[in-house]
Structure formats: structure tokens, C-alpha cells
Amino acid sequence: MFDFLINIFVGMGRFIRFIMSIMSSVVSPYLWVWQTVVQINMIGVGSLFLICIASIFIGLVFTFQMYMILNKFSGLSQLSSVVAFGIFRELSPVVTGLLIAGRVGSTVAAELSQLRQSEQVDSLLMWGISPYAYLMLPRFLAGIVCLPVLVLVFDAISIYSSWAYAVLLKGMENQIFWNPLLDGNVFFEQDVLYGLYKSMFFGGLIISVALFQGFYVKRGVSGMAQSSTKAVVYASLGILAMDYLLSQLLY
């Protein structure tokens, strides 16, 4: 038990030192600016289709459940408010984070693992190029930038899919659905913006965990597989834990 705790603290210390090394490499913008644009395209644009499809079904399923519950208590006039609260505050940032952890986290960990095992990272050091500035910081910044944008896309599509279910499929009046949202029942600062704050932390967490697992990969094919698996699992658990902590702080 004592050795287990020691390993946890050692791992946490190594992870914090790793993040500090990434952040300190920001002083070399000529290395990371263009690479950040490339990574934004890979992380953000490459994940857009996945987020769009997921947001459609999340909006439909969540609206279906809330419709069944509110209909029993004659509360359908607040359907859009309840759906918006649930999506903007929790479902959108958490589901987006988990999807990106599965798609991007595993990819980033596998890429860096391959570069590490093929000694290309060591080659960069031999040429005087910081791997933190050239390889890791662009991915870290791209994750922080892309997650809020993807969450906004998730918010918009899921609300419109909710409208499609309630109005087009169930025959609810269009004004009854939109009035609670337009009358200020949902606040941008307290609902939408807080979800974006969460997504920024989630984006940084996902990429940093993936980079850490890829950088400290074990030798061999099994090491690459383990690094990708650990990146997804640890990032997913971290998202759920951080969601609780941020919810306590923000709301």
C-alpha cells in the first residue's frame, strides 16, 4: 500500500513537471505557431462530423426523456429550458470531452509513442529543436482552443434536434418551445459560458494526458497500445472528476 501511494505521488510530480515544461516552451513561437494551426485542423475540423452526429442523437434522446417526464406533470412549457440546462451545463462539455478523448487522445498518444520509439524526438534534440515546443505545445494549445468551439457546435445542433423532436414529431407549438429560451430562462453567462469554461479545462486535460502517456511510453508494440489505452481511460476519468469539481466551483 505504501509503495502504491509513493508511485502515485511520483507520477503526479512527473506529470506536473511535464506540463510545466510544455508551458515554458511558449517562448519559441517560431516552432509552435504553424504547428498549432495544423493541429487545430486535425483536432477540431477532423472531429466536427463526429460531434455533429453525436449532438443530434443526444438532443433527441434527452428531449424524449424530458418530454415523457414533463408531460406527466403538465410542464411541457418548460421543456426547452430543462433540455437547455442539461445540455449546456453538463451533457455538451462532458460528452464532447469523452468523444475527443476517445478519438484524439488515443491518436496523440500513439503518434508521440511512435516518434519516441523511433528516436525522432531524440533527433530533434540533437538539432537543437525543443520537442516540447515543436510537438507538444501545438497539440496542447489546439486542444484548449478546439474544445469550446466543438461544444458550441454541440449546443446549437442538440437544441435544434430537440426542437425537431418536440415541434415536428410531437406537435408542440413553436412559440411554446422557444419562448422560455428567448425570455431569459437560460443565461449565457451562467449556462453556456460555464460549459465553455469546462471544455477548456477538458481540452487541456485530454491532450496533456495523451502527451504524457506517449512521451513515457514503454518499448515495444505493447507499450504503444498501453499508452493509447491509458490516455483514453485516464483522460475520461479525469473529465468526470474535473466536471464535478468545476460544477462545485462555477454554479
N, C-alpha and C positions, 0 to 999 in steps of 0.2 A: 504493500500500500504506500509506503514511504517513497519507494522508487518511482511508483506511478505518479505521485504528486510532483516529485522532482522533475520528471520528464515533462509534465505539463508546464511547469514554470519555465523550464529551459526552452521549450518550444515557443511559449508566448514571448519570451525575451528575444529569441531569434527572429520571430515574426515582426515584432516591433522594430528591431534594428533593420530588418529588411525593408519595411515601409519607410523608415527614415532615410535609408539610402536612396530609395526611389524619389522621395520628395526633394532631397538635396541635389538631385541631378537636374533640376529645373533651370539651373544656371547655364546650361548649354542648349539654348533654344535652336541653334542650327542643326542639332541632332534629332530633336523630337517634334518640331512643328509639322513638317510634312508627313512624317510617320503617323502623327496623331490624326491627320485628315484621312489617311489610308485606313487606319483602324476604325474611325467613325463610320466609314463606308462598310467595313466588314461587320462591325457590331450592330450599328444602327440600321442601315439600309438592308443588310443581309437578314436581319431579324424582323423586318417590317411585316412580311407576309404571315409569319408565324403569329405575331401579336394580333394582327387583324382577324385571323381565323379564330384564335382563342377568345378575343373580346366579343365576337359575335355570339358564340355559344355561352359564354359566361353571362352576358346580358340576357339572353333568352332564358337560361335555366334559373337565374336569380329572380328574374321578373315572374316566371311561372310559379316559383315557390312563394314569393311575397303576394302574388295575386290570390293564390289559394288561401293564404292566411288572412289577409286583409278583407277578403270577400266575406268571410265568416262574421266579421265584426263591423261590416258596413263602413270600412275605412279605405275604400279604393281611391278616394280623392287624394290620399297621401301616398299613393303607390310610387309616384316618381321621386318623391322626397326620400322615402325609405330606400329605394333602389340606388339613388344617387349617393346617399350617405354610405351605404355599404360598399359601393364600387369605388368612390373617390377616396375614402379613408383607408380601406383595407384591401379589398379584392384586387383593385388595379395595381397598386405598387407591389403587393406580395406575389400575385400570380405572374406579373411581368418579371419580377426578380427571379422567381423559380424557373420560369421558362428560359430566361437568359442564362441562369446558372447551368441549366442542362445543355443548352446549345453552345454558348460562348465559353463558359467556364471550362468545359472539357476540351474545347478546341485550343484555347490559350495554353492550358496546361500541357496538352500533347505537343503543341508547336515548340514551346520552350524546352520541354523534355528532349525532343529530338535535337534541337540546337545544342543543348547541354551535353548530350551523349555523343554527338558528332564533333564535339570540341570547337564548334563555331563561336561559342561565347568566349572561349579562351583565345581564339584568333582575333576577336575584336579587341581584347585587352592587349594583345601583342602589338596591334596597330595603334594603340593609344586611344581607342574609342570606348567610352563607357557603355557597357551593356544595359546599365540602369537607364541611361538617357535615351539610348537608341532602340531598345527592345521593350523595356518595361514601362517607363513613364508614358509613352504614347498610348499604350493599351489601358493604363490606369486612368488617364485623363478622358479617353474615349468612353470608358465605362461610366464615368461620372456625368459626362455630357449626354450620352445617348439614352440612359435610363429614364430621365424625366421626360424627354421627347416621346419615347415609346409609351410612357404612362399616359401622357396627354392623348395620344392616338387611341390607346385602350379606353380611356374615359369617354371620348367622343363616340366611338363606334359602339361601345356597350350601351350607352344611353339611347342611341338611335335604334339599336336592336331591341332594347326594352320598349321603346315607343312602337316599333313594328309589331311586337307581340301584343301589347295592350290595346292599341288602336286598330290595327289592321286585322288581327286574329280574333281578339275578344270584343271588338266593337265599342271600346271606351271612347268617349268624346275627346277630340283632340285638345280642346281647351282644358278639360279636367286633368289631362296628363301634364300639360306644360305649365299651367298656372302656378302650382307650388314651386316650381323651379324659377319662374320669372318673378314671383312675388318675394323672393329673398329667403325662402326656407333653407336654401343651400348657400353658404357663404364661401366666396372664393378664397379668402384668407384662411379660414378655419378648416375647410374641407379639401378643396382642390390643391391649394398651395402646400398644405401639410403633407398631402400624398406625394407631392413632388420632392419635398424635403426628404421624406423617407427613401424615395427612389434614388436620390443622390448618394445616400449612405449605402444603399443596397448595391449600387453600381460599383462604388469603390471597394466594398467588401468582396463582391464576386471576383473581380479582376485581381485584387491583391492576393486572395486565397489561391486562385489558379496560378498566378505567377510564382507564388511561394512554393507550391507543390511541384511546379515544373522545374524551378531552379534547383531544388534539393531532391531531384529525382534519383532513385537508385539505378544502378547499372542494369542493363538488360531490357528485353521487351516487356517482361512482367513489371519492371519498375515504371515504364511509361504507362501501362494500363492502370497500375495502382495510383499514380499521380493524377490521372484523369478522373478516376473514380473518387478519390479523396477530395479533389477540387469541387466536384458536384455535391457530394454529401456534406462536406464541411460548410460550403457556401449556403446550401439550402437550410441547414440547421442554424447557421448564423443569421440568415434572413429572418427566420421565425423568432429567434431570440431578440434580435435587434428591433423587430416590429413591436414586440411587447414593450421594450424599454422606451422606444421613441413615442409610442402611444401614451405611455405614462407621462412623458415629458411635454408632449405637444398639446394634448387635449385636457 
